Amino acid sequence: MTYWGETMLDATERMDRRLLRSSGPLIATASIAALLVVLALFSLNKSHYTTKPLALGSSYPLYPRNAVLRVVSFNIHAGRDASGNDRIDDVARLLCDLQPDLVGLQEVRRNDPATRRVLQDVVLSSKTNMVALYQPLVWMLGPTQGNAILSRAYPQAERSMTMTGGSERRGILLISVKLGNTEVDFINVHLGLSRPERSEQIQAIVDLLTERGNPAIIAGDFNARPDSEELRPLAAICQEAWDIALIKHGDGNTFPTSDPRVRADQIWVYGPIEVLEVGVVETDVSDHLPVVASIRLRSLL
């Protein structure tokens, strides 16, 4: 449509200006979305992030060989309880009360609006005064989710690797700490939901253990019972804490919180390691209960 005294060229230019004005917000929105995608892909491309608590400075504990390590495995359900309420600060308080040396955390998120978009691994590191390693594995249109480790001592080594998965990417996060002159590996995992993928993931863990050869502690949400068929290759070379602990508290079931019936969350040991005590902590800050074990190297005598 042209107005009185307006040429066809003028009308075309006027329509172009209108289109530019109306499409401006759409272009801006698309640009922001594209930037978020790039940032998310960049974050997933990084194998892991390490956070050092400022309060410690350069002061980290040195363990003697006969030290007893307090180890925790805990699926924190993205920092929310079974009803979806924000409980990340309560998770931090619980961990402070437990006073662990090593913690394996699953379903840790960054930038989740349900928990004020905080970096959950950084929050837990700050509140517990422990070194945190975060392994992003899944991008969720804004938030990322993955595994994390908290360590009282500064890690001697750090390693992260991805595993085959079904609906979501899975990973292995590893650090090593020294007990005297002995290097001990601590491995955190969260296995898949199907038996075939868990079988492949267990084999990856077994291969890593035999490749490194260090005494090791393996913590995680295995999404299967310890005596499951797919866990047999791990059971062939490792021992589950509940089976060998000198003292046990409870029955070991960790899921669901309201009525725990499944021993999904476990701590395994590889090599000359003994478990002095193991138990499940009753809490409502997640849909899983944490497992806590006291562990040490066997005596050389």
Backbone hydrogen bonds in HBPLUS format (Angstrom, degrees):
<---DONOR---> <-ACCEPTOR-->    atom                        ^
c    i                          cat <-CA-CA->   ^        H-A-AA   ^      H-
h    n   atom  resd res      DA  || num        DHA   H-A  angle D-A-AA Bond
n    s   type  num  typ     dist DA aas  dist angle  dist       angle   num
A0006-GLU N   A0003-TYR O   2.94 MM   3  5.31 153.7  2.01 139.2 137.3     1
A0011-ALA N   A0007-THR O   3.06 MM   4  6.39 158.3  2.11 149.9 155.7     2
A0012-THR N   A0008-MET O   3.00 MM   4  6.23 153.2  2.07 144.4 151.6     3
A0013-GLU N   A0009-LEU O   3.02 MM   4  6.30 160.8  2.06 151.2 155.5     4
A0014-ARG N   A0010-ASP O   2.96 MM   4  6.22 154.9  2.02 149.1 156.2     5
A0015-MET N   A0011-ALA O   2.98 MM   4  6.24 159.7  2.02 150.1 154.9     6
A0016-ASP N   A0012-THR O   2.97 MM   4  6.24 151.8  2.05 147.0 155.1     7
A0017-ARG N   A0013-GLU O   3.02 MM   4  6.33 152.0  2.10 145.5 152.4     8
A0018-ARG N   A0014-ARG O   3.09 MM   4  6.43 155.9  2.15 148.5 154.7     9
A0019-LEU N   A0015-MET O   2.97 MM   4  6.22 158.3  2.02 149.5 155.3    10
A0020-LEU N   A0016-ASP O   2.98 MM   4  6.22 154.7  2.05 147.5 154.1    11
A0021-ARG N   A0017-ARG O   3.01 MM   4  6.27 157.5  2.06 147.8 153.6    12
A0022-SER N   A0018-ARG O   2.96 MM   4  6.19 163.4  1.99 153.0 157.2    13
A0023-SER N   A0019-LEU O   2.89 MM   4  5.90 147.6  1.99 144.7 153.5    14
A0024-GLY N   A0020-LEU O   3.02 MM   4  5.91 123.1  2.36 138.0 149.4    15
A0027-ILE N   A0023-SER O   2.84 MM   4  6.08 158.9  1.89 160.7 166.8    16
A0028-ALA N   A0024-GLY O   2.95 MM   4  6.23 158.7  2.00 154.4 160.7    17
A0029-THR N   A0025-PRO O   2.90 MM   4  6.08 160.9  1.93 147.2 152.3    18
A0030-ALA N   A0026-LEU O   2.90 MM   4  6.08 161.2  1.93 148.4 153.8    19
A0031-SER N   A0027-ILE O   2.88 MM   4  6.05 149.6  1.97 144.2 152.9    20
A0032-ILE N   A0028-ALA O   2.95 MM   4  6.24 157.9  2.00 150.7 155.8    21
A0033-ALA N   A0029-THR O   2.94 MM   4  6.19 163.3  1.97 150.8 155.6    22
A0034-ALA N   A0030-ALA O   2.89 MM   4  6.09 156.7  1.95 145.1 151.6    23
A0035-LEU N   A0031-SER O   2.91 MM   4  6.16 151.9  1.99 144.5 152.4    24
A0036-LEU N   A0032-ILE O   2.91 MM   4  6.23 157.0  1.97 152.3 158.1    25
A0037-VAL N   A0033-ALA O   3.00 MM   4  6.28 155.6  2.06 148.4 154.9    26
A0038-VAL N   A0034-ALA O   3.00 MM   4  6.27 159.6  2.04 147.9 153.1    27
A0039-LEU N   A0035-LEU O   2.90 MM   4  6.16 162.6  1.93 153.5 158.1    28
A0040-ALA N   A0036-LEU O   2.86 MM   4  6.01 158.5  1.90 148.5 154.8    29
A0041-LEU N   A0037-VAL O   2.89 MM   4  6.09 164.8  1.91 152.6 156.7    30
A0042-PHE N   A0038-VAL O   2.87 MM   4  6.05 149.0  1.97 144.2 153.6    31
A0043-SER N   A0039-LEU O   2.89 MM   4  6.14 156.5  1.95 147.4 153.3    32
A0044-LEU N   A0040-ALA O   2.97 MM   4  6.25 154.5  2.03 150.0 156.9    33
A0045-ASN N   A0041-LEU O   2.96 MM   4  6.05 135.0  2.17 135.4 147.5    34
A0045-ASN N   A0042-PHE O   3.11 MM   3  4.98 125.0  2.43  90.9 105.7    35
A0046-LYS N   A0043-SER O   3.33 MM   3  5.42 142.7  2.48  96.2 105.8    36
A0049-TYR N   A0134-TYR O   2.78 MM  85  5.09 151.4  1.86 142.2 151.6    37
A0134-TYR N   A0049-TYR O   2.78 MM  85  5.09 156.0  1.83 146.2 154.6    38
A0051-THR N   A0132-ALA O   2.72 MM  81  4.99 161.0  1.76 150.7 156.4    39
A0132-ALA N   A0051-THR O   2.91 MM  81  4.99 164.2  1.93 145.7 150.8    40
A0056-LEU N   A0053-PRO O   3.31 MM   3  5.90 148.5  2.41 111.7 118.5    41
A0057-GLY N   A0054-LEU O   3.12 MM   3  5.41 138.6  2.30 104.8 115.9    42
A0059-SER N   A0056-LEU O   2.87 MM   3  5.37 165.7  1.89 138.3 140.7    43
A0180-GLY N   A0063-TYR O   2.81 MM 117  6.07 157.3  1.86 149.5 142.5    44
A0067-ALA N   A0064-PRO O   3.13 MM   3  5.36 160.9  2.17 117.3 117.4    45
A0069-LEU N   A0295-ILE O   2.68 MM 226  5.13 159.0  1.73 167.2 161.5    46
A0295-ILE N   A0069-LEU O   2.83 MM 226  5.13 163.6  1.86 148.5 153.8    47
A0101-ASP N   A0070-ARG O   2.75 MM  31  5.23 170.1  1.76 144.6 148.0    48
A0102-LEU N   A0070-ARG O   3.25 MM  32  6.59 161.1  2.29 153.1 154.6    49
A0071-VAL N   A0293-ALA O   2.78 MM 222  5.21 173.1  1.79 162.9 164.5    50
A0293-ALA N   A0071-VAL O   2.83 MM 222  5.21 158.3  1.88 150.5 157.4    51
A0072-VAL N   A0102-LEU O   2.92 MM  30  6.37 152.0  2.00 149.9 159.1    52
A0104-GLY N   A0072-VAL O   2.80 MM  32  6.20 161.2  1.84 155.1 160.6    53
A0073-SER N   A0291-VAL O   2.97 MM 218  5.29 153.3  2.04 146.1 153.8    54
A0291-VAL N   A0073-SER O   2.96 MM 218  5.29 163.2  1.99 154.4 158.4    55
A0074-PHE N   A0104-GLY O   2.88 MM  30  6.26 162.3  1.92 170.2 174.2    56
A0106-GLN N   A0074-PHE O   3.08 MM  32  6.43 150.0  2.18 135.6 139.8    57
A0076-ILE N   A0106-GLN O   3.09 MM  30  6.22 147.6  2.20 156.8 153.7    58
A0079-GLY N   A0076-ILE O   2.95 MM   3  5.38 135.4  2.15 110.1 122.8    59
A0080-ARG N   A0077-HIS O   3.07 MM   3  5.57 153.9  2.14 112.0 119.7    60
A0078-ALA N   A0107-GLU O   2.84 MM  29  5.11 137.5  2.02 142.2 151.7    61
A0087-ARG N   A0079-GLY O   2.71 MM   8  5.42 167.4  1.73 158.2 157.6    62
A0081-ASP N   A0085-ASN O   3.07 MM   4  5.49 146.2  2.19 140.2 149.4    63
A0084-GLY N   A0081-ASP O   2.93 MM   3  5.23 163.1  1.96 113.5 118.8    64
A0090-ASP N   A0087-ARG O   2.96 MM   3  5.08 119.9  2.34 100.0 115.8    65
A0091-VAL N   A0087-ARG O   2.88 MM   4  6.23 147.8  1.98 154.3 164.6    66
A0092-ALA N   A0088-ILE O   3.08 MM   4  6.37 154.8  2.15 142.7 148.6    67
A0093-ARG N   A0089-ASP O   3.01 MM   4  6.34 153.7  2.08 141.8 148.8    68
A0094-LEU N   A0090-ASP O   2.90 MM   4  6.11 157.9  1.95 147.3 153.2    69
A0095-LEU N   A0091-VAL O   2.98 MM   4  6.26 161.5  2.02 152.1 156.6    70
A0096-CYS N   A0092-ALA O   2.96 MM   4  6.21 153.6  2.03 147.6 155.2    71
A0097-ASP N   A0093-ARG O   2.98 MM   4  6.25 152.9  2.06 146.9 153.8    72
A0098-LEU N   A0094-LEU O   3.00 MM   4  6.32 147.3  2.11 146.6 155.8    73
A0099-GLN N   A0095-LEU O   3.09 MM   4  6.28 135.2  2.30 143.8 154.2    74
A0152-ARG N   A0101-ASP O   2.85 MM  51  4.92 159.5  1.89 149.6 148.7    75
A0103-VAL N   A0150-LEU O   2.89 MM  47  4.94 150.0  1.98 149.1 149.6    76
A0150-LEU N   A0103-VAL O   2.99 MM  47  4.94 155.2  2.06 135.6 142.7    77
A0105-LEU N   A0148-ALA O   2.81 MM  43  5.04 173.4  1.81 161.9 159.8    78
A0148-ALA N   A0105-LEU O   2.96 MM  43  5.04 159.5  2.00 142.8 143.0    79
A0108-VAL N   A0146-GLY O   2.90 MM  38  5.33 173.8  1.90 159.6 157.4    80
A0146-GLY N   A0108-VAL O   2.85 MM  38  5.33 147.8  1.96 145.6 156.4    81
A0120-GLN N   A0109-ARG O   3.14 MM  11  5.85 151.6  2.23 156.1 161.1    82
A0110-ARG N   A0144-THR O   3.00 MM  34  5.39 147.9  2.10 146.1 152.2    83
A0144-THR N   A0110-ARG O   3.11 MM  34  5.39 148.3  2.21 138.8 148.4    84
A0111-ASN N   A0118-VAL O   3.31 MM   7  5.54 142.7  2.46 118.1 128.5    85
A0115-THR N   A0112-ASP O   2.98 MM   3  5.62 158.2  2.03 119.7 126.1    86
A0117-ARG N   A0112-ASP O   2.79 MM   5  4.41 152.3  1.86 136.2 129.1    87
A0118-VAL N   A0115-THR O   3.34 MM   3  6.42 174.7  2.34 129.2 129.9    88
A0122-VAL N   A0119-LEU O   2.94 MM   3  5.36 120.4  2.30 109.7 124.7    89
A0123-VAL N   A0119-LEU O   2.96 MM   4  6.25 159.6  2.00 158.6 165.4    90
A0124-LEU N   A0120-GLN O   2.99 MM   4  6.17 166.0  2.01 150.7 154.0    91
A0125-SER N   A0121-ASP O   2.95 MM   4  6.08 150.1  2.04 139.6 148.3    92
A0126-SER N   A0122-VAL O   2.92 MM   4  6.11 162.0  1.95 150.7 154.9    93
A0127-LYS N   A0123-VAL O   2.97 MM   4  6.17 162.7  2.00 153.0 157.5    94
A0128-THR N   A0124-LEU O   3.02 MM   4  5.91 145.0  2.14 141.1 149.0    95
A0129-ASN N   A0125-SER O   2.91 MM   4  5.53 125.1  2.22 138.8 150.0    96
A0130-MET N   A0125-SER O   3.28 MM   5  5.01 146.4  2.40 129.0 137.1    97
A0131-VAL N   A0151-SER O   2.90 MM  20  5.13 148.0  2.00 160.3 149.8    98
A0151-SER N   A0131-VAL O   2.84 MM  20  5.13 149.6  1.93 142.8 152.4    99
A0133-LEU N   A0149-ILE O   2.87 MM  16  5.15 151.5  1.95 147.4 155.2   100
A0149-ILE N   A0133-LEU O   2.89 MM  16  5.15 147.9  2.00 140.2 150.4   101
A0135-GLN N   A0147-ASN O   2.81 MM  12  5.23 172.3  1.81 162.8 162.8   102
A0147-ASN N   A0135-GLN O   3.19 MM  12  5.23 133.6  2.42 141.7 141.5   103
A0137-LEU N   A0145-GLN O   2.86 MM   8  5.90 162.7  1.89 138.1 143.1   104
A0138-VAL N   A0145-GLN O   2.96 MM   7  5.17 156.9  2.02 152.5 156.7   105
A0145-GLN N   A0138-VAL O   2.85 MM   7  5.17 150.2  1.94 146.2 155.2   106
A0140-MET N   A0143-PRO O   2.73 MM   3  5.19 168.8  1.74 172.0 168.0   107
A0156-GLN N   A0176-SER O   2.67 MM  20  5.33 165.1  1.69 160.5 162.0   108
A0176-SER N   A0157-ALA O   3.12 MM  19  5.21 137.2  2.31 135.9 135.6   109
A0159-ARG N   A0174-LEU O   2.83 MM  15  5.04 148.6  1.93 153.7 150.5   110
A0174-LEU N   A0159-ARG O   2.74 MM  15  5.04 164.3  1.76 169.8 168.8   111
A0161-MET N   A0172-ILE O   2.94 MM  11  5.28 154.0  2.01 150.1 157.1   112
A0172-ILE N   A0161-MET O   2.74 MM  11  5.28 159.9  1.78 162.6 167.5   113
A0163-MET N   A0170-ARG O   2.80 MM   7  5.28 162.7  1.83 137.1 136.2   114
A0173-LEU N   A0188-ASN O   3.11 MM  15  5.23 166.4  2.13 151.7 155.4   115
A0188-ASN N   A0173-LEU O   2.82 MM  15  5.23 162.9  1.85 156.6 162.5   116
A0175-ILE N   A0186-PHE O   2.99 MM  11  5.38 156.6  2.05 148.7 156.2   117
A0186-PHE N   A0175-ILE O   2.73 MM  11  5.38 165.7  1.75 162.1 161.6   118
A0177-VAL N   A0184-VAL O   2.87 MM   7  5.43 155.7  1.93 155.3 158.0   119
A0184-VAL N   A0177-VAL O   2.79 MM   7  5.43 176.4  1.79 168.9 169.9   120
A0179-LEU N   A0182-THR O   2.85 MM   3  5.22 165.1  1.87 156.3 158.0   121
A0182-THR N   A0179-LEU O   3.06 MM   3  5.22 161.5  2.10 125.7 125.6   122
A0185-ASP N   A0215-PRO O   2.87 MM  30  6.28 160.6  1.91 158.9 158.1   123
A0217-ILE N   A0185-ASP O   2.84 MM  32  6.24 149.0  1.94 149.2 158.5   124
A0187-ILE N   A0217-ILE O   2.83 MM  30  6.17 168.2  1.84 166.6 170.6   125
A0219-ALA N   A0187-ILE O   2.81 MM  32  6.15 169.0  1.83 172.9 171.3   126
A0189-VAL N   A0219-ALA O   3.00 MM  30  6.47 149.0  2.10 149.9 159.7   127
A0221-ASP N   A0189-VAL O   3.25 MM  32  6.61 139.1  2.42 146.0 148.2   128
A0191-LEU N   A0221-ASP O   2.96 MM  30  6.44 149.4  2.06 156.0 165.9   129
A0198-ARG N   A0194-SER O   3.06 MM   4  6.27 157.8  2.11 151.0 158.0   130
A0199-SER N   A0195-ARG O   2.93 MM   4  6.10 153.5  2.00 152.5 159.4   131
A0200-GLU N   A0196-PRO O   3.24 MM   4  6.58 157.4  2.30 147.4 151.8   132
A0201-GLN N   A0197-GLU O   2.97 MM   4  6.18 156.3  2.02 147.7 154.9   133
A0202-ILE N   A0198-ARG O   2.81 MM   4  5.97 157.3  1.86 153.7 158.9   134
A0203-GLN N   A0199-SER O   3.15 MM   4  6.35 155.3  2.21 141.9 148.3   135
A0204-ALA N   A0200-GLU O   3.10 MM   4  6.41 146.4  2.22 141.1 149.9   136
A0205-ILE N   A0201-GLN O   3.09 MM   4  6.44 149.2  2.19 144.5 152.3   137
A0206-VAL N   A0202-ILE O   2.91 MM   4  6.22 163.2  1.94 154.9 159.2   138
A0207-ASP N   A0203-GLN O   2.89 MM   4  6.07 160.7  1.93 148.4 153.7   139
A0208-LEU N   A0204-ALA O   3.05 MM   4  6.23 152.0  2.13 139.5 146.8   140
A0209-LEU N   A0205-ILE O   2.96 MM   4  6.24 160.3  2.00 154.6 159.5   141
A0210-THR N   A0206-VAL O   3.05 MM   4  6.28 169.2  2.06 155.5 157.7   142
A0211-GLU N   A0207-ASP O   2.90 MM   4  5.94 146.7  2.01 141.8 151.7   143
A0212-ARG N   A0208-LEU O   3.03 MM   4  6.17 163.6  2.05 151.5 154.3   144
A0213-GLY N   A0209-LEU O   2.87 MM   4  5.88 163.8  1.89 151.2 156.8   145
A0216-ALA N   A0270-TYR O   2.91 MM  54  4.94 160.1  1.95 136.6 141.9   146
A0270-TYR N   A0216-ALA O   2.80 MM  54  4.94 154.1  1.87 150.6 150.0   147
A0218-ILE N   A0268-TRP O   2.78 MM  50  4.94 167.1  1.80 140.5 145.1   148
A0268-TRP N   A0218-ILE O   2.73 MM  50  4.94 165.7  1.75 149.2 153.7   149
A0220-GLY N   A0266-GLN O   3.14 MM  46  5.82 143.1  2.28 162.5 165.2   150
A0266-GLN N   A0220-GLY O   3.01 MM  46  5.82 156.6  2.06 166.4 170.5   151
A0222-PHE N   A0264-ALA O   2.89 MM  42  5.49 157.7  1.94 159.5 154.1   152
A0228-SER N   A0225-ARG O   3.00 MM   3  5.28 161.3  2.03 120.6 121.0   153
A0231-LEU N   A0228-SER O   3.06 MM   3  5.44 146.7  2.17 108.5 118.4   154
A0232-ARG N   A0229-GLU O   3.14 MM   3  5.47 165.8  2.16 113.3 117.2   155
A0234-LEU N   A0231-LEU O   3.06 MM   3  5.41 125.7  2.37 107.1 120.7   156
A0235-ALA N   A0231-LEU O   2.95 MM   4  6.27 160.7  1.99 154.5 160.9   157
A0236-ALA N   A0232-ARG O   2.89 MM   4  6.02 131.2  2.13 146.5 158.8   158
A0237-ILE N   A0234-LEU O   3.14 MM   3  5.68 150.3  2.23 111.7 119.2   159
A0238-CYS N   A0234-LEU O   2.84 MM   4  5.77 134.5  2.04 151.9 166.5   160
A0239-GLN N   A0269-VAL O   2.99 MM  30  5.42 156.4  2.05 149.2 156.9   161
A0269-VAL N   A0239-GLN O   2.82 MM  30  5.42 154.9  1.88 151.7 160.0   162
A0243-ASP N   A0240-GLU O   2.92 MM   3  5.51 137.8  2.10 116.0 127.6   163
A0241-ALA N   A0267-ILE O   2.75 MM  26  5.56 172.4  1.75 170.4 169.5   164
A0244-ILE N   A0241-ALA O   3.23 MM   3  5.53 136.3  2.44 102.8 113.6   165
A0245-ALA N   A0241-ALA O   2.95 MM   4  5.70 130.9  2.19 158.0 166.1   166
A0246-LEU N   A0275-VAL O   3.26 MM  29  6.76 141.9  2.41 137.9 146.5   167
A0247-ILE N   A0276-LEU O   3.08 MM  29  6.31 133.9  2.30 129.6 143.1   168
A0278-VAL N   A0247-ILE O   2.99 MM  31  6.43 144.4  2.12 150.4 161.3   169
A0249-HIS N   A0278-VAL O   2.92 MM  29  6.33 142.4  2.07 147.6 157.9   170
A0254-THR N   A0262-VAL O   2.78 MM   8  5.98 160.9  1.81 150.0 148.4   171
A0289-LEU N   A0254-THR O   2.89 MM  35  4.71 141.1  2.04 133.3 143.3   172
A0255-PHE N   A0262-VAL O   3.28 MM   7  5.31 147.7  2.39 142.6 148.8   173
A0261-ARG N   A0255-PHE O   2.84 MM   6  5.96 161.7  1.87 130.1 130.0   174
A0262-VAL N   A0255-PHE O   3.01 MM   7  5.31 151.3  2.09 152.0 160.0   175
A0259-ASP N   A0256-PRO O   3.21 MM   3  5.56 131.6  2.46 106.6 118.0   176
A0257-THR N   A0287-ASP O   3.08 MM  30  5.07 135.2  2.29 124.3 128.4   177
A0273-ILE N   A0271-GLY O   2.77 MM   2  5.73 134.0  1.98 113.9  98.8   178
A0298-ARG N   A0272-PRO O   2.96 MM  26  5.46 166.9  1.98 131.3 132.6   179
A0274-GLU N   A0296-ARG O   2.89 MM  22  5.66 170.1  1.90 173.8 176.4   180
A0296-ARG N   A0274-GLU O   3.09 MM  22  5.66 162.3  2.13 159.2 164.4   181
A0276-LEU N   A0294-SER O   2.83 MM  18  5.45 148.5  1.92 152.8 161.7   182
A0294-SER N   A0277-GLU O   2.79 MM  17  5.11 157.1  1.84 144.5 150.1   183
A0279-GLY N   A0292-VAL O   2.88 MM  13  5.44 145.1  2.01 153.5 163.4   184
A0292-VAL N   A0279-GLY O   2.87 MM  13  5.44 168.9  1.89 163.8 166.5   185
A0281-VAL N   A0290-PRO O   3.06 MM   9  5.66 162.2  2.09 156.5 162.2   186
